[in-house]
């Protein structure tokens, strides 16, 4: 990864940490889950409104590190409005970006590509994946309405 690209990815992570998108509890959610990483203490709650197989709303609350908060913010932006199939493909892409040396491109992956920079710090990969795993758990626990 070039230095310019690395700096751009770092800027995206810092921006999402400083100004997280879709932060806060979501009223009338249809799905929710809490995630916790006991190794570092990161805690996150993901709220979803899923209707007709599409993510109509997604928000999160967290007490976590910058990587986790940034990943959650990027996740909410990436998943909003997507079908569950599109969201599953997005999650698979994030897994690839964090676990392989796959080529990344902002024009293809959008801001999700910034998460590829985390793979330089293996101990922080769990921080970046916690929001995505929590999202998956939320899908399994539909709330009664």
Chimera marker file (.cmm) of the C-alpha trace (Angstrom):
<marker_set name="trace">
<marker id="1" x="0.000" y="0.000" z="0.000" r="1" g="1" b="0" radius="0.5"/>
<marker id="2" x="1.466" y="3.376" z="-0.972" r="1" g="1" b="0" radius="0.5"/>
<marker id="3" x="2.115" y="5.999" z="1.705" r="1" g="1" b="0" radius="0.5"/>
<marker id="4" x="-0.516" y="8.309" z="0.176" r="1" g="1" b="0" radius="0.5"/>
<marker id="5" x="-3.112" y="5.548" z="0.215" r="1" g="1" b="0" radius="0.5"/>
<marker id="6" x="-2.170" y="4.617" z="3.787" r="1" g="1" b="0" radius="0.5"/>
<marker id="7" x="-2.594" y="8.269" z="4.842" r="1" g="1" b="0" radius="0.5"/>
<marker id="8" x="-6.005" y="8.433" z="3.139" r="1" g="1" b="0" radius="0.5"/>
<marker id="9" x="-7.170" y="5.280" z="4.922" r="1" g="1" b="0" radius="0.5"/>
<marker id="10" x="-5.923" y="6.652" z="8.240" r="1" g="1" b="0" radius="0.5"/>
<marker id="11" x="-7.816" y="9.909" z="7.598" r="1" g="1" b="0" radius="0.5"/>
<marker id="12" x="-11.035" y="7.955" z="6.980" r="1" g="1" b="0" radius="0.5"/>
<marker id="13" x="-10.618" y="5.972" z="10.211" r="1" g="1" b="0" radius="0.5"/>
<marker id="14" x="-9.897" y="9.135" z="12.225" r="1" g="1" b="0" radius="0.5"/>
<marker id="15" x="-12.864" y="10.970" z="10.701" r="1" g="1" b="0" radius="0.5"/>
<marker id="16" x="-15.288" y="8.158" z="11.531" r="1" g="1" b="0" radius="0.5"/>
<marker id="17" x="-13.944" y="7.978" z="15.071" r="1" g="1" b="0" radius="0.5"/>
<marker id="18" x="-14.283" y="11.725" z="15.601" r="1" g="1" b="0" radius="0.5"/>
<marker id="19" x="-17.689" y="12.003" z="13.884" r="1" g="1" b="0" radius="0.5"/>
<marker id="20" x="-19.327" y="8.571" z="13.949" r="1" g="1" b="0" radius="0.5"/>
<marker id="21" x="-22.274" y="8.184" z="11.599" r="1" g="1" b="0" radius="0.5"/>
<marker id="22" x="-25.587" y="6.742" z="12.802" r="1" g="1" b="0" radius="0.5"/>
<marker id="23" x="-24.538" y="6.836" z="16.453" r="1" g="1" b="0" radius="0.5"/>
<marker id="24" x="-27.129" y="6.396" z="19.197" r="1" g="1" b="0" radius="0.5"/>
<marker id="25" x="-30.023" y="4.164" z="20.103" r="1" g="1" b="0" radius="0.5"/>
<marker id="26" x="-32.590" y="3.500" z="17.405" r="1" g="1" b="0" radius="0.5"/>
<marker id="27" x="-36.282" y="3.640" z="18.273" r="1" g="1" b="0" radius="0.5"/>
<marker id="28" x="-38.576" y="0.907" z="16.994" r="1" g="1" b="0" radius="0.5"/>
<marker id="29" x="-35.732" y="-1.393" z="15.963" r="1" g="1" b="0" radius="0.5"/>
<marker id="30" x="-36.597" y="-4.873" z="14.706" r="1" g="1" b="0" radius="0.5"/>
<marker id="31" x="-33.227" y="-6.460" z="15.518" r="1" g="1" b="0" radius="0.5"/>
<marker id="32" x="-30.536" y="-5.768" z="18.082" r="1" g="1" b="0" radius="0.5"/>
<marker id="33" x="-27.486" y="-7.363" z="19.649" r="1" g="1" b="0" radius="0.5"/>
<marker id="34" x="-24.702" y="-6.502" z="22.033" r="1" g="1" b="0" radius="0.5"/>
<marker id="35" x="-21.094" y="-7.335" z="21.302" r="1" g="1" b="0" radius="0.5"/>
<marker id="36" x="-18.235" y="-7.473" z="23.765" r="1" g="1" b="0" radius="0.5"/>
<marker id="37" x="-14.520" y="-8.133" z="23.428" r="1" g="1" b="0" radius="0.5"/>
<marker id="38" x="-13.279" y="-9.119" z="26.901" r="1" g="1" b="0" radius="0.5"/>
<marker id="39" x="-9.639" y="-8.856" z="25.824" r="1" g="1" b="0" radius="0.5"/>
<marker id="40" x="-9.756" y="-5.101" z="25.257" r="1" g="1" b="0" radius="0.5"/>
<marker id="41" x="-13.084" y="-4.150" z="26.835" r="1" g="1" b="0" radius="0.5"/>
<marker id="42" x="-14.827" y="-2.943" z="23.653" r="1" g="1" b="0" radius="0.5"/>
<marker id="43" x="-18.629" y="-2.970" z="23.981" r="1" g="1" b="0" radius="0.5"/>
<marker id="44" x="-21.098" y="-2.237" z="21.220" r="1" g="1" b="0" radius="0.5"/>
<marker id="45" x="-24.836" y="-2.433" z="20.623" r="1" g="1" b="0" radius="0.5"/>
<marker id="46" x="-26.161" y="-2.585" z="17.070" r="1" g="1" b="0" radius="0.5"/>
<marker id="47" x="-29.769" y="-1.689" z="16.242" r="1" g="1" b="0" radius="0.5"/>
<marker id="48" x="-31.461" y="-2.522" z="12.935" r="1" g="1" b="0" radius="0.5"/>
<marker id="49" x="-34.746" y="-1.973" z="11.200" r="1" g="1" b="0" radius="0.5"/>
<marker id="50" x="-35.092" y="-4.729" z="8.608" r="1" g="1" b="0" radius="0.5"/>
<marker id="51" x="-38.189" y="-4.878" z="6.430" r="1" g="1" b="0" radius="0.5"/>
<marker id="52" x="-38.824" y="-6.982" z="3.365" r="1" g="1" b="0" radius="0.5"/>
<marker id="53" x="-35.226" y="-8.194" z="3.350" r="1" g="1" b="0" radius="0.5"/>
<marker id="54" x="-33.733" y="-4.692" z="3.310" r="1" g="1" b="0" radius="0.5"/>
<marker id="55" x="-31.890" y="-2.714" z="5.996" r="1" g="1" b="0" radius="0.5"/>
<marker id="56" x="-33.979" y="0.434" z="6.395" r="1" g="1" b="0" radius="0.5"/>
<marker id="57" x="-32.070" y="1.776" z="9.412" r="1" g="1" b="0" radius="0.5"/>
<marker id="58" x="-28.929" y="0.866" z="11.329" r="1" g="1" b="0" radius="0.5"/>
<marker id="59" x="-27.385" y="2.588" z="14.328" r="1" g="1" b="0" radius="0.5"/>
<marker id="60" x="-24.972" y="1.744" z="17.116" r="1" g="1" b="0" radius="0.5"/>
<marker id="61" x="-23.881" y="2.733" z="20.587" r="1" g="1" b="0" radius="0.5"/>
<marker id="62" x="-20.422" y="1.889" z="21.857" r="1" g="1" b="0" radius="0.5"/>
<marker id="63" x="-17.838" y="2.217" z="24.569" r="1" g="1" b="0" radius="0.5"/>
<marker id="64" x="-14.831" y="1.150" z="22.560" r="1" g="1" b="0" radius="0.5"/>
<marker id="65" x="-11.541" y="2.019" z="20.923" r="1" g="1" b="0" radius="0.5"/>
<marker id="66" x="-11.157" y="4.212" z="17.831" r="1" g="1" b="0" radius="0.5"/>
<marker id="67" x="-10.807" y="1.243" z="15.459" r="1" g="1" b="0" radius="0.5"/>
<marker id="68" x="-14.011" y="-0.378" z="16.698" r="1" g="1" b="0" radius="0.5"/>
<marker id="69" x="-15.994" y="2.880" z="16.608" r="1" g="1" b="0" radius="0.5"/>
<marker id="70" x="-14.710" y="3.725" z="13.134" r="1" g="1" b="0" radius="0.5"/>
<marker id="71" x="-15.515" y="0.264" z="11.855" r="1" g="1" b="0" radius="0.5"/>
<marker id="72" x="-19.042" y="0.511" z="13.286" r="1" g="1" b="0" radius="0.5"/>
<marker id="73" x="-19.554" y="3.909" z="11.694" r="1" g="1" b="0" radius="0.5"/>
<marker id="74" x="-18.251" y="2.703" z="8.326" r="1" g="1" b="0" radius="0.5"/>
<marker id="75" x="-20.457" y="-0.383" z="8.670" r="1" g="1" b="0" radius="0.5"/>
<marker id="76" x="-23.615" y="1.661" z="9.224" r="1" g="1" b="0" radius="0.5"/>
<marker id="77" x="-22.897" y="3.749" z="6.146" r="1" g="1" b="0" radius="0.5"/>
<marker id="78" x="-22.125" y="0.655" z="4.069" r="1" g="1" b="0" radius="0.5"/>
<marker id="79" x="-25.191" y="-1.358" z="5.128" r="1" g="1" b="0" radius="0.5"/>
<marker id="80" x="-27.901" y="1.307" z="5.138" r="1" g="1" b="0" radius="0.5"/>
<marker id="81" x="-30.422" y="0.630" z="2.388" r="1" g="1" b="0" radius="0.5"/>
<marker id="82" x="-28.817" y="-2.648" z="1.338" r="1" g="1" b="0" radius="0.5"/>
<marker id="83" x="-30.642" y="-5.929" z="0.892" r="1" g="1" b="0" radius="0.5"/>
<marker id="84" x="-29.613" y="-8.665" z="3.305" r="1" g="1" b="0" radius="0.5"/>
<marker id="85" x="-27.845" y="-10.399" z="0.405" r="1" g="1" b="0" radius="0.5"/>
<marker id="86" x="-25.902" y="-7.251" z="-0.463" r="1" g="1" b="0" radius="0.5"/>
<marker id="87" x="-25.050" y="-6.798" z="3.226" r="1" g="1" b="0" radius="0.5"/>
<marker id="88" x="-23.768" y="-10.383" z="3.434" r="1" g="1" b="0" radius="0.5"/>
<marker id="89" x="-21.524" y="-9.743" z="0.430" r="1" g="1" b="0" radius="0.5"/>
<marker id="90" x="-20.266" y="-6.550" z="2.085" r="1" g="1" b="0" radius="0.5"/>
<marker id="91" x="-19.451" y="-8.427" z="5.273" r="1" g="1" b="0" radius="0.5"/>
<marker id="92" x="-17.575" y="-11.062" z="3.273" r="1" g="1" b="0" radius="0.5"/>
<marker id="93" x="-15.590" y="-8.300" z="1.578" r="1" g="1" b="0" radius="0.5"/>
<marker id="94" x="-14.644" y="-6.825" z="4.970" r="1" g="1" b="0" radius="0.5"/>
<marker id="95" x="-13.455" y="-10.251" z="6.109" r="1" g="1" b="0" radius="0.5"/>
<marker id="96" x="-11.281" y="-10.499" z="2.986" r="1" g="1" b="0" radius="0.5"/>
<marker id="97" x="-9.902" y="-6.976" z="3.449" r="1" g="1" b="0" radius="0.5"/>
<marker id="98" x="-8.922" y="-7.725" z="7.034" r="1" g="1" b="0" radius="0.5"/>
<marker id="99" x="-7.521" y="-11.223" z="6.547" r="1" g="1" b="0" radius="0.5"/>
<marker id="100" x="-5.797" y="-11.289" z="3.154" r="1" g="1" b="0" radius="0.5"/>
<marker id="101" x="-3.466" y="-9.152" z="1.074" r="1" g="1" b="0" radius="0.5"/>
<marker id="102" x="-6.262" y="-8.548" z="-1.418" r="1" g="1" b="0" radius="0.5"/>
<marker id="103" x="-5.917" y="-5.379" z="-3.473" r="1" g="1" b="0" radius="0.5"/>
<marker id="104" x="-8.067" y="-2.526" z="-2.197" r="1" g="1" b="0" radius="0.5"/>
<marker id="105" x="-9.555" y="0.333" z="-4.126" r="1" g="1" b="0" radius="0.5"/>
<marker id="106" x="-11.659" y="3.163" z="-2.723" r="1" g="1" b="0" radius="0.5"/>
<marker id="107" x="-13.512" y="3.480" z="-6.021" r="1" g="1" b="0" radius="0.5"/>
<marker id="108" x="-14.698" y="-0.135" z="-5.657" r="1" g="1" b="0" radius="0.5"/>
<marker id="109" x="-14.918" y="-0.668" z="-1.900" r="1" g="1" b="0" radius="0.5"/>
<marker id="110" x="-15.719" y="2.850" z="-0.730" r="1" g="1" b="0" radius="0.5"/>
<marker id="111" x="-14.723" y="3.747" z="2.792" r="1" g="1" b="0" radius="0.5"/>
<marker id="112" x="-14.843" y="0.064" z="3.791" r="1" g="1" b="0" radius="0.5"/>
<marker id="113" x="-11.433" y="-0.134" z="2.082" r="1" g="1" b="0" radius="0.5"/>
<marker id="114" x="-9.970" y="1.892" z="4.966" r="1" g="1" b="0" radius="0.5"/>
<marker id="115" x="-10.358" y="-1.148" z="7.209" r="1" g="1" b="0" radius="0.5"/>
<marker id="116" x="-7.647" y="-2.914" z="5.191" r="1" g="1" b="0" radius="0.5"/>
<marker id="117" x="-5.100" y="-0.765" z="7.005" r="1" g="1" b="0" radius="0.5"/>
<marker id="118" x="-5.960" y="-2.577" z="10.240" r="1" g="1" b="0" radius="0.5"/>
<marker id="119" x="-4.426" y="-5.820" z="8.962" r="1" g="1" b="0" radius="0.5"/>
<marker id="120" x="-1.001" y="-4.299" z="9.683" r="1" g="1" b="0" radius="0.5"/>
<marker id="121" x="-1.960" y="-4.624" z="13.365" r="1" g="1" b="0" radius="0.5"/>
<marker id="122" x="-3.183" y="-8.210" z="13.898" r="1" g="1" b="0" radius="0.5"/>
<marker id="123" x="-4.130" y="-7.572" z="17.532" r="1" g="1" b="0" radius="0.5"/>
<marker id="124" x="-6.592" y="-4.901" z="16.377" r="1" g="1" b="0" radius="0.5"/>
<marker id="125" x="-8.452" y="-7.010" z="13.815" r="1" g="1" b="0" radius="0.5"/>
<marker id="126" x="-10.905" y="-8.148" z="16.507" r="1" g="1" b="0" radius="0.5"/>
<marker id="127" x="-11.611" y="-4.482" z="17.223" r="1" g="1" b="0" radius="0.5"/>
<marker id="128" x="-12.501" y="-3.897" z="13.569" r="1" g="1" b="0" radius="0.5"/>
<marker id="129" x="-14.616" y="-7.040" z="13.240" r="1" g="1" b="0" radius="0.5"/>
<marker id="130" x="-16.636" y="-6.686" z="16.479" r="1" g="1" b="0" radius="0.5"/>
<marker id="131" x="-19.303" y="-4.386" z="14.935" r="1" g="1" b="0" radius="0.5"/>
<marker id="132" x="-19.706" y="-6.704" z="11.938" r="1" g="1" b="0" radius="0.5"/>
<marker id="133" x="-20.052" y="-9.808" z="14.130" r="1" g="1" b="0" radius="0.5"/>
<marker id="134" x="-22.537" y="-7.960" z="16.325" r="1" g="1" b="0" radius="0.5"/>
<marker id="135" x="-24.549" y="-7.027" z="13.223" r="1" g="1" b="0" radius="0.5"/>
<marker id="136" x="-24.679" y="-10.717" z="12.261" r="1" g="1" b="0" radius="0.5"/>
<marker id="137" x="-25.832" y="-11.649" z="15.760" r="1" g="1" b="0" radius="0.5"/>
<marker id="138" x="-28.558" y="-8.991" z="15.597" r="1" g="1" b="0" radius="0.5"/>
<marker id="139" x="-29.957" y="-10.576" z="12.445" r="1" g="1" b="0" radius="0.5"/>
<marker id="140" x="-30.424" y="-13.834" z="14.352" r="1" g="1" b="0" radius="0.5"/>
<marker id="141" x="-32.395" y="-12.207" z="17.168" r="1" g="1" b="0" radius="0.5"/>
<marker id="142" x="-35.491" y="-10.606" z="15.706" r="1" g="1" b="0" radius="0.5"/>
<marker id="143" x="-37.392" y="-8.559" z="18.275" r="1" g="1" b="0" radius="0.5"/>
<marker id="144" x="-41.053" y="-9.151" z="18.926" r="1" g="1" b="0" radius="0.5"/>
<marker id="145" x="-43.181" y="-6.252" z="17.733" r="1" g="1" b="0" radius="0.5"/>
<link id1="1" id2="2" r="1" g="1" b="0" radius="0.2"/>
<link id1="2" id2="3" r="1" g="1" b="0" radius="0.2"/>
<link id1="3" id2="4" r="1" g="1" b="0" radius="0.2"/>
<link id1="4" id2="5" r="1" g="1" b="0" radius="0.2"/>
<link id1="5" id2="6" r="1" g="1" b="0" radius="0.2"/>
<link id1="6" id2="7" r="1" g="1" b="0" radius="0.2"/>
<link id1="7" id2="8" r="1" g="1" b="0" radius="0.2"/>
<link id1="8" id2="9" r="1" g="1" b="0" radius="0.2"/>
<link id1="9" id2="10" r="1" g="1" b="0" radius="0.2"/>
<link id1="10" id2="11" r="1" g="1" b="0" radius="0.2"/>
<link id1="11" id2="12" r="1" g="1" b="0" radius="0.2"/>
<link id1="12" id2="13" r="1" g="1" b="0" radius="0.2"/>
<link id1="13" id2="14" r="1" g="1" b="0" radius="0.2"/>
<link id1="14" id2="15" r="1" g="1" b="0" radius="0.2"/>
<link id1="15" id2="16" r="1" g="1" b="0" radius="0.2"/>
<link id1="16" id2="17" r="1" g="1" b="0" radius="0.2"/>
<link id1="17" id2="18" r="1" g="1" b="0" radius="0.2"/>
<link id1="18" id2="19" r="1" g="1" b="0" radius="0.2"/>
<link id1="19" id2="20" r="1" g="1" b="0" radius="0.2"/>
<link id1="20" id2="21" r="1" g="1" b="0" radius="0.2"/>
<link id1="21" id2="22" r="1" g="1" b="0" radius="0.2"/>
<link id1="22" id2="23" r="1" g="1" b="0" radius="0.2"/>
<link id1="23" id2="24" r="1" g="1" b="0" radius="0.2"/>
<link id1="24" id2="25" r="1" g="1" b="0" radius="0.2"/>
<link id1="25" id2="26" r="1" g="1" b="0" radius="0.2"/>
<link id1="26" id2="27" r="1" g="1" b="0" radius="0.2"/>
<link id1="27" id2="28" r="1" g="1" b="0" radius="0.2"/>
<link id1="28" id2="29" r="1" g="1" b="0" radius="0.2"/>
<link id1="29" id2="30" r="1" g="1" b="0" radius="0.2"/>
<link id1="30" id2="31" r="1" g="1" b="0" radius="0.2"/>
<link id1="31" id2="32" r="1" g="1" b="0" radius="0.2"/>
<link id1="32" id2="33" r="1" g="1" b="0" radius="0.2"/>
<link id1="33" id2="34" r="1" g="1" b="0" radius="0.2"/>
<link id1="34" id2="35" r="1" g="1" b="0" radius="0.2"/>
<link id1="35" id2="36" r="1" g="1" b="0" radius="0.2"/>
<link id1="36" id2="37" r="1" g="1" b="0" radius="0.2"/>
<link id1="37" id2="38" r="1" g="1" b="0" radius="0.2"/>
<link id1="38" id2="39" r="1" g="1" b="0" radius="0.2"/>
<link id1="39" id2="40" r="1" g="1" b="0" radius="0.2"/>
<link id1="40" id2="41" r="1" g="1" b="0" radius="0.2"/>
<link id1="41" id2="42" r="1" g="1" b="0" radius="0.2"/>
<link id1="42" id2="43" r="1" g="1" b="0" radius="0.2"/>
<link id1="43" id2="44" r="1" g="1" b="0" radius="0.2"/>
<link id1="44" id2="45" r="1" g="1" b="0" radius="0.2"/>
<link id1="45" id2="46" r="1" g="1" b="0" radius="0.2"/>
<link id1="46" id2="47" r="1" g="1" b="0" radius="0.2"/>
<link id1="47" id2="48" r="1" g="1" b="0" radius="0.2"/>
<link id1="48" id2="49" r="1" g="1" b="0" radius="0.2"/>
<link id1="49" id2="50" r="1" g="1" b="0" radius="0.2"/>
<link id1="50" id2="51" r="1" g="1" b="0" radius="0.2"/>
<link id1="51" id2="52" r="1" g="1" b="0" radius="0.2"/>
<link id1="52" id2="53" r="1" g="1" b="0" radius="0.2"/>
<link id1="53" id2="54" r="1" g="1" b="0" radius="0.2"/>
<link id1="54" id2="55" r="1" g="1" b="0" radius="0.2"/>
<link id1="55" id2="56" r="1" g="1" b="0" radius="0.2"/>
<link id1="56" id2="57" r="1" g="1" b="0" radius="0.2"/>
<link id1="57" id2="58" r="1" g="1" b="0" radius="0.2"/>
<link id1="58" id2="59" r="1" g="1" b="0" radius="0.2"/>
<link id1="59" id2="60" r="1" g="1" b="0" radius="0.2"/>
<link id1="60" id2="61" r="1" g="1" b="0" radius="0.2"/>
<link id1="61" id2="62" r="1" g="1" b="0" radius="0.2"/>
<link id1="62" id2="63" r="1" g="1" b="0" radius="0.2"/>
<link id1="63" id2="64" r="1" g="1" b="0" radius="0.2"/>
<link id1="64" id2="65" r="1" g="1" b="0" radius="0.2"/>
<link id1="65" id2="66" r="1" g="1" b="0" radius="0.2"/>
<link id1="66" id2="67" r="1" g="1" b="0" radius="0.2"/>
<link id1="67" id2="68" r="1" g="1" b="0" radius="0.2"/>
<link id1="68" id2="69" r="1" g="1" b="0" radius="0.2"/>
<link id1="69" id2="70" r="1" g="1" b="0" radius="0.2"/>
<link id1="70" id2="71" r="1" g="1" b="0" radius="0.2"/>
<link id1="71" id2="72" r="1" g="1" b="0" radius="0.2"/>
<link id1="72" id2="73" r="1" g="1" b="0" radius="0.2"/>
<link id1="73" id2="74" r="1" g="1" b="0" radius="0.2"/>
<link id1="74" id2="75" r="1" g="1" b="0" radius="0.2"/>
<link id1="75" id2="76" r="1" g="1" b="0" radius="0.2"/>
<link id1="76" id2="77" r="1" g="1" b="0" radius="0.2"/>
<link id1="77" id2="78" r="1" g="1" b="0" radius="0.2"/>
<link id1="78" id2="79" r="1" g="1" b="0" radius="0.2"/>
<link id1="79" id2="80" r="1" g="1" b="0" radius="0.2"/>
<link id1="80" id2="81" r="1" g="1" b="0" radius="0.2"/>
<link id1="81" id2="82" r="1" g="1" b="0" radius="0.2"/>
<link id1="82" id2="83" r="1" g="1" b="0" radius="0.2"/>
<link id1="83" id2="84" r="1" g="1" b="0" radius="0.2"/>
<link id1="84" id2="85" r="1" g="1" b="0" radius="0.2"/>
<link id1="85" id2="86" r="1" g="1" b="0" radius="0.2"/>
<link id1="86" id2="87" r="1" g="1" b="0" radius="0.2"/>
<link id1="87" id2="88" r="1" g="1" b="0" radius="0.2"/>
<link id1="88" id2="89" r="1" g="1" b="0" radius="0.2"/>
<link id1="89" id2="90" r="1" g="1" b="0" radius="0.2"/>
<link id1="90" id2="91" r="1" g="1" b="0" radius="0.2"/>
<link id1="91" id2="92" r="1" g="1" b="0" radius="0.2"/>
<link id1="92" id2="93" r="1" g="1" b="0" radius="0.2"/>
<link id1="93" id2="94" r="1" g="1" b="0" radius="0.2"/>
<link id1="94" id2="95" r="1" g="1" b="0" radius="0.2"/>
<link id1="95" id2="96" r="1" g="1" b="0" radius="0.2"/>
<link id1="96" id2="97" r="1" g="1" b="0" radius="0.2"/>
<link id1="97" id2="98" r="1" g="1" b="0" radius="0.2"/>
<link id1="98" id2="99" r="1" g="1" b="0" radius="0.2"/>
<link id1="99" id2="100" r="1" g="1" b="0" radius="0.2"/>
<link id1="100" id2="101" r="1" g="1" b="0" radius="0.2"/>
<link id1="101" id2="102" r="1" g="1" b="0" radius="0.2"/>
<link id1="102" id2="103" r="1" g="1" b="0" radius="0.2"/>
<link id1="103" id2="104" r="1" g="1" b="0" radius="0.2"/>
<link id1="104" id2="105" r="1" g="1" b="0" radius="0.2"/>
<link id1="105" id2="106" r="1" g="1" b="0" radius="0.2"/>
<link id1="106" id2="107" r="1" g="1" b="0" radius="0.2"/>
<link id1="107" id2="108" r="1" g="1" b="0" radius="0.2"/>
<link id1="108" id2="109" r="1" g="1" b="0" radius="0.2"/>
<link id1="109" id2="110" r="1" g="1" b="0" radius="0.2"/>
<link id1="110" id2="111" r="1" g="1" b="0" radius="0.2"/>
<link id1="111" id2="112" r="1" g="1" b="0" radius="0.2"/>
<link id1="112" id2="113" r="1" g="1" b="0" radius="0.2"/>
<link id1="113" id2="114" r="1" g="1" b="0" radius="0.2"/>
<link id1="114" id2="115" r="1" g="1" b="0" radius="0.2"/>
<link id1="115" id2="116" r="1" g="1" b="0" radius="0.2"/>
<link id1="116" id2="117" r="1" g="1" b="0" radius="0.2"/>
<link id1="117" id2="118" r="1" g="1" b="0" radius="0.2"/>
<link id1="118" id2="119" r="1" g="1" b="0" radius="0.2"/>
<link id1="119" id2="120" r="1" g="1" b="0" radius="0.2"/>
<link id1="120" id2="121" r="1" g="1" b="0" radius="0.2"/>
<link id1="121" id2="122" r="1" g="1" b="0" radius="0.2"/>
<link id1="122" id2="123" r="1" g="1" b="0" radius="0.2"/>
<link id1="123" id2="124" r="1" g="1" b="0" radius="0.2"/>
<link id1="124" id2="125" r="1" g="1" b="0" radius="0.2"/>
<link id1="125" id2="126" r="1" g="1" b="0" radius="0.2"/>
<link id1="126" id2="127" r="1" g="1" b="0" radius="0.2"/>
<link id1="127" id2="128" r="1" g="1" b="0" radius="0.2"/>
<link id1="128" id2="129" r="1" g="1" b="0" radius="0.2"/>
<link id1="129" id2="130" r="1" g="1" b="0" radius="0.2"/>
<link id1="130" id2="131" r="1" g="1" b="0" radius="0.2"/>
<link id1="131" id2="132" r="1" g="1" b="0" radius="0.2"/>
<link id1="132" id2="133" r="1" g="1" b="0" radius="0.2"/>
<link id1="133" id2="134" r="1" g="1" b="0" radius="0.2"/>
<link id1="134" id2="135" r="1" g="1" b="0" radius="0.2"/>
<link id1="135" id2="136" r="1" g="1" b="0" radius="0.2"/>
<link id1="136" id2="137" r="1" g="1" b="0" radius="0.2"/>
<link id1="137" id2="138" r="1" g="1" b="0" radius="0.2"/>
<link id1="138" id2="139" r="1" g="1" b="0" radius="0.2"/>
<link id1="139" id2="140" r="1" g="1" b="0" radius="0.2"/>
<link id1="140" id2="141" r="1" g="1" b="0" radius="0.2"/>
<link id1="141" id2="142" r="1" g="1" b="0" radius="0.2"/>
<link id1="142" id2="143" r="1" g="1" b="0" radius="0.2"/>
<link id1="143" id2="144" r="1" g="1" b="0" radius="0.2"/>
<link id1="144" id2="145" r="1" g="1" b="0" radius="0.2"/>
</marker_set>
